[in-house]
Amino acid sequence: MSARQPTPQERSSLQLTSGIPVLTITRVAIADGGYPVEVNDMVLSADRYQLHYVLPAE
């Protein structure tokens, strides 16, 4: 996950005002066999989301 300034297209699509950063998240789901089955790239307005993750310790 990272934060950055949006591209002009992202600013328009997300209806952002100037100065609002975006959060970028790339999520890869791994099957039991160890191979990826889904990749999800997300761009979120940083002022509209609070992210909370619970990751099991192994």
Secondary structure, DSSP 4 states (H G I P E B T S, - for coil): -EEEPPPHHHHHHTTPPTT--EEEEEEEEE-TTS-EEEEEEEEEETTT----------
